[in-house]
Structures are given as structure tokens and as C-alpha cells.
């Protein structure tokens, strides 16, 4: 008598849900957390837009109507529209293994060229005067090294070389590593700060069951690395995160929103009228280096840009109004 399939000891594992499949493939491909969240969000919106129909029942016409709706009714930027399209194409090509081909008649949003907001050196000082503690140190480090906010907050103790005066940015945009400059003025402050981080690390070790998260599969390759000071975040969060599955507490880095709120308040108090954000410090770093006579290739390397064309935007900022005298003058 043949055994019933439901009682057979050989059971076929259930296939993960669609969005879980997306997460698995993206994590295997080392996509960033921000890209993963963005793609998941767009795929959800795509499905909801078509009244929760399964993507396997849809094709290029449904994709076109969704993307066109973003441009005509929601007036999203061209970069946002392109991200939505890439997320849906990722779903079809990488997860469903379905080639939707060339999608015609897409109404692409008009790409606007915006010049970056750049602070003067006096404006940078005014903002710094309204910051203190760790927030001030992070601001100085972003302006002094040209790192992005997430790159700065993701720094580990081992990534700061006080002797060579360099900062190693790991897994920056495009999953690239790069070296950038560590300002001389920050060496003493960073030494004092690292001592505070060391004291926090010692307390975590004494309490046990507290580690720092490691990227990729390093936790398996180096099982003790998560308990070493070198891997501790340079800007650790005050509170711990508990992982129910592993039954461990993790010391993660400071959340970007915590710093962004303090920086926004500092801008308001300083009476700087420009729409300044933490990323404005990176723009100011690049522009001020070019003002000081450094060549654009050097600035490109420090910023981690793939193309020098991206870095060229700062030369446009420098050239605004140069050589033109107003008739009023």
C-alpha cells in the first residue's frame, strides 16, 4: 500500500513567499539594506496598484501603467520613477525568471538638474557652534572627510587610523571600499572618543551576551570578531537591540534619524537660511577642496564617485557668477 503524501516522511519544503524570495536574492547579492527596503516597498505598491493581483498574472502593460501613474499623477522625480521601474524589473527577471522585454510608451519624468547646496566656511562654523558632544564630532568628521552620513555611522574602530591619518570606508555606495582623509584637528578628539567607546565595550563584555553585528558571513568565519573592540562601532547607540532567534543583544550604531534631528536644530539655531542637511557637509567638503586648489581627480577618489562627471557638479557651483558684474554695481 502506497503511503499517503501527507504522511510521508519525505516532505517538500514550502516555497518562501514572494517578498521573502526577493529578500533572499538581494541579500545573497549583497544589496544594501536601503536598496532592499526600497525595492520591497515598490513591489508592494505595484501589487496594491493592481488590486493585489499576483505579478505572474501581469506583464509589460501593467508595469507601464504603474510607472506612468507615478509620473502623471504622483509627479515623482525621474530618479524615483527609475528606482520603481528597476525594482519591478528585478522582481520579474531575478525572482520570477520572466523576461518582460522592452516596455514601450513609458512617460518618463523630466530629469531636473539641481546644483547641490553648499555652505560657506563661516556657515559651517555657525552650525558647529550649535552642536556638542557626539553630534558635533560626527558633523566635523563628515565635513572633514567627505563621508556620507551612513558611511560615517557605519565606521568601526579599526577603520580609523590615527597614525596614517586615514579613514577606510567599507562597503560604500556601490559596495566599494575607499580611503579618505582624517583631519589633523580631529585626532585628539577621536582618541578621547575611542577611550569612551572602549569603556562601553568593556562594560558590554562584562555583561556578556552582547555583541556587534558583522557583515556578510564574517560571524561564521571569525566567531570571536563580534566580541572584539576593533569591530565595535565608532558611534555606538546607547540602547541595545535584542535578537529573539539568536537570543543575543547587539550593540548597533547610532541611528541616522537621531543625528539628523540634532543637526536640523543646529541649522535652525545658527540662522543659516540654506536648506542644509548632513549631506550638505559632504558637498561643502568637495567644494572647499576645489577652492583650495586640489585637482578634481583627487576629490573624485575621496568622495568615491565612479565617474568624474559626477564630481564635475562642484565645479559648476564654484563657477556661479564668476566673471559677471551686475549692472547695478
C-alpha positions in Angstrom: 0.0 0.0 0.0 1.4 3.4 -1.1 2.0 5.9 1.8 -0.2 9.0 1.7 1.7 12.1 0.6 0.7 14.0 3.7 2.1 11.4 6.0 5.2 10.6 4.0 8.5 11.3 5.8 9.8 13.0 2.6 8.0 16.3 2.6 8.6 19.0 0.1 9.6 22.3 1.8 7.2 25.1 1.2 8.5 27.8 -1.2 9.1 31.2 0.6 6.6 33.9 0.0 7.2 36.2 -3.0 8.7 39.1 -0.9 10.8 36.8 1.2 12.2 35.4 -2.1 13.1 39.0 -3.1 14.9 39.5 0.3 16.8 36.2 0.0 18.1 37.0 -3.5 19.0 40.6 -2.6 20.9 39.6 0.5 22.7 36.9 -1.4 23.7 39.5 -3.9 24.9 41.8 -1.1 22.5 44.6 -1.9 22.4 47.4 0.7 19.6 47.4 3.4 18.3 50.7 1.9 18.0 49.2 -1.6 16.3 46.1 -0.2 13.7 48.2 1.7 13.1 50.4 -1.3 12.6 47.5 -3.8 10.3 45.7 -1.4 8.2 48.9 -0.9 7.9 49.5 -4.7 6.9 45.8 -5.4 4.2 46.1 -2.7 2.9 49.4 -4.2 2.9 47.7 -7.7 0.8 44.8 -6.4 -1.6 47.1 -4.5 -2.0 49.4 -7.5 -3.3 46.4 -9.5 -5.8 45.3 -6.7 -3.4 42.7 -5.2 -3.1 40.7 -8.4 -0.2 38.3 -8.4 2.7 39.5 -10.6 2.7 36.2 -12.6 -0.7 37.3 -13.9 0.6 40.6 -15.1 3.2 41.8 -17.6 4.5 44.8 -19.5 1.2 46.6 -19.8 0.6 46.6 -16.0 4.2 47.7 -15.4 3.8 50.6 -17.9 0.5 51.8 -16.3 2.0 51.7 -12.8 5.2 53.6 -13.9 3.2 56.2 -15.9 0.9 56.7 -13.0 3.9 57.7 -10.8 4.9 60.3 -13.3 1.5 61.8 -14.3 -0.5 61.6 -11.0 2.2 61.5 -8.3 4.7 63.7 -10.0 7.7 61.8 -8.7 11.2 62.7 -9.7 12.9 60.9 -12.6 15.3 59.1 -10.1 12.3 57.9 -8.0 10.5 56.7 -11.1 13.6 54.8 -12.3 14.1 53.2 -8.9 10.5 51.9 -9.0 11.0 50.5 -12.5 14.2 48.8 -11.6 12.5 47.2 -8.5 9.8 45.7 -10.6 12.1 44.5 -13.3 14.3 42.9 -10.6 11.2 41.0 -9.4 10.4 39.7 -12.9 13.9 38.9 -14.1 15.6 37.7 -10.9 12.7 36.1 -8.9 10.1 35.1 -11.5 12.6 34.4 -14.3 10.3 36.1 -16.7 11.6 38.5 -19.4 9.1 41.3 -19.9 11.1 42.6 -22.8 11.3 46.3 -23.8 8.5 48.3 -22.3 7.3 51.0 -24.8 5.5 54.3 -24.3 6.7 54.9 -20.7 6.2 58.5 -19.7 9.5 59.2 -18.0 9.5 62.1 -15.6 11.7 65.1 -16.7 15.1 64.9 -15.1 15.9 68.1 -13.4 19.5 69.2 -12.9 19.9 70.5 -9.4 23.0 72.2 -8.1 24.0 70.9 -4.6 23.5 73.2 -1.6 27.0 74.2 -0.4 27.8 76.0 2.9 30.4 78.7 3.2 33.1 78.1 5.8 31.5 80.7 8.1 28.2 78.9 7.8 29.8 75.6 8.7 31.3 77.2 11.8 28.0 78.7 12.8 26.3 75.3 12.7 29.1 73.6 14.6 28.7 76.2 17.3 25.2 74.9 18.0 26.2 71.3 18.2 28.0 69.4 21.0 29.2 66.0 22.1 29.0 63.1 19.7 26.8 65.1 17.2 29.5 67.7 16.9 32.2 65.1 16.3 30.1 63.3 13.6 29.5 66.6 11.9 33.2 67.5 11.9 34.1 64.1 10.6 31.6 64.2 7.7 32.8 67.7 6.7 36.5 66.9 7.3 36.5 63.6 5.4 33.6 63.9 2.9 31.9 60.7 4.0 28.1 60.1 3.6 26.1 60.0 6.9 25.5 56.2 6.7 29.2 55.6 5.9 30.3 57.7 8.9 27.9 56.0 11.3 28.9 52.5 10.0 32.6 53.1 10.8 34.2 50.6 13.1 37.1 51.4 15.5 39.5 49.5 13.2 38.6 51.8 10.2 40.2 54.9 11.8 44.0 55.0 11.5 45.2 57.8 13.8 48.8 57.4 12.7 48.4 57.4 9.0 45.5 59.9 9.3 43.2 57.9 7.1 39.6 56.6 7.3 38.7 53.4 5.5 35.1 53.5 4.3 33.8 49.9 4.0 31.0 48.9 1.6 30.3 52.5 0.5 27.9 53.3 -2.3 28.2 50.6 -5.0 29.7 48.2 -2.4 33.1 49.8 -2.7 35.9 50.3 -0.2 37.9 53.6 -0.3 40.3 55.7 1.7 39.7 59.2 2.7 41.5 61.9 4.8 41.3 62.1 8.6 41.6 65.8 9.7 44.6 66.6 12.0 42.3 68.6 14.2 40.1 65.6 15.0 42.9 63.3 16.1 42.9 64.4 19.8 39.0 64.3 19.9 38.9 60.9 18.3 41.4 59.5 20.8 39.3 60.7 23.7 36.1 59.4 22.0 37.6 56.0 21.3 38.5 55.7 25.0 34.8 56.2 25.8 33.9 53.6 23.3 36.5 51.3 24.9 34.9 51.7 28.3 31.5 50.9 26.9 32.9 47.9 25.2 34.4 46.6 28.5 31.0 47.0 30.2 29.4 45.0 27.4 32.0 42.3 27.7 31.4 42.1 31.5 27.6 41.8 31.0 28.2 39.1 28.4 25.7 38.1 25.6 26.3 41.5 24.0 27.9 41.6 20.6 28.1 43.8 17.5 26.6 42.7 14.2 29.1 41.6 11.5 28.6 42.0 7.7 28.0 39.0 5.4 29.2 35.7 6.8 32.1 37.0 8.9 30.3 35.8 12.1 30.9 32.2 10.9 34.4 32.9 9.5 35.6 34.8 12.6 33.3 33.7 15.5 35.1 35.9 18.1 35.3 39.1 16.0 31.9 40.4 17.2 33.4 40.5 20.7 36.5 42.4 19.8 36.9 46.2 20.2 38.2 46.6 16.6 34.8 45.6 15.3 32.9 47.9 17.7 31.1 50.8 16.0 32.8 54.1 16.3 29.5 55.7 17.1 27.5 53.1 19.1 23.9 53.6 20.0 23.0 53.9 23.7 20.3 51.3 23.6 20.7 47.6 22.7 18.8 45.6 20.1 17.6 42.1 21.1 17.6 39.3 18.5 14.9 36.8 19.5 16.2 34.0 17.2 19.8 34.1 18.4 18.8 35.2 22.0 21.5 37.8 21.9 21.8 41.6 22.5 23.5 43.6 19.8 25.2 47.0 20.1 24.4 48.7 16.8 25.5 52.1 15.6 23.7 55.4 16.3 20.5 55.7 14.2 20.8 58.3 11.4 17.5 60.0 12.4 18.8 60.7 15.9 21.7 62.7 14.4 19.6 64.3 11.7 17.2 65.8 14.2 20.1 67.4 16.2 21.7 68.7 13.0 18.4 70.2 11.8 18.0 72.0 15.2 21.6 73.3 14.9 20.9 74.7 11.4 17.8 76.5 12.7 19.6 78.0 15.7 22.5 79.2 13.6 20.2 81.3 11.4 21.7 79.7 8.3 18.9 80.2 5.7 20.1 77.4 3.3 18.3 74.0 3.2 21.2 72.3 4.9 21.3 68.6 5.8 24.2 66.3 7.0 24.8 65.6 3.3 25.4 69.3 2.7 28.6 68.9 4.7 29.8 66.4 2.1 29.0 68.8 -0.7 30.8 71.5 1.2 33.9 69.3 1.7 34.2 68.7 -2.1 33.6 72.3 -3.0 36.1 73.7 -0.4 38.8 71.3 -1.5 38.4 72.5 -5.1 38.5 76.1 -3.8 41.8 75.2 -2.1 43.3 74.1 -5.4 43.0 70.3 -5.2 42.5 68.6 -8.6 39.2 67.1 -9.4 40.5 63.5 -9.7 41.7 63.6 -6.1 38.3 64.9 -5.0 36.7 62.1 -7.0 38.7 59.5 -5.3 38.0 60.9 -1.8 34.3 61.0 -2.5 34.1 57.6 -4.1 32.5 58.7 -7.3 32.5 56.2 -10.2 32.8 58.9 -12.8 34.5 62.3 -12.7 31.3 63.7 -14.4 29.6 63.3 -11.0 32.3 65.3 -9.3 32.2 67.9 -12.0 28.9 69.3 -10.5 31.0 71.0 -7.8 32.9 73.0 -10.5 29.5 74.4 -11.6 28.9 75.5 -8.0 32.3 77.3 -8.0 31.7 79.0 -11.3 28.3 80.5 -10.4 28.5 84.2 -11.1 32.3 84.3 -11.8 33.3 87.0 -14.3 29.8 88.6 -14.4 29.4 92.1 -12.9 25.8 93.2 -12.2 24.7 96.4 -14.0 23.6 97.7 -10.5 27.3 97.7 -9.5 
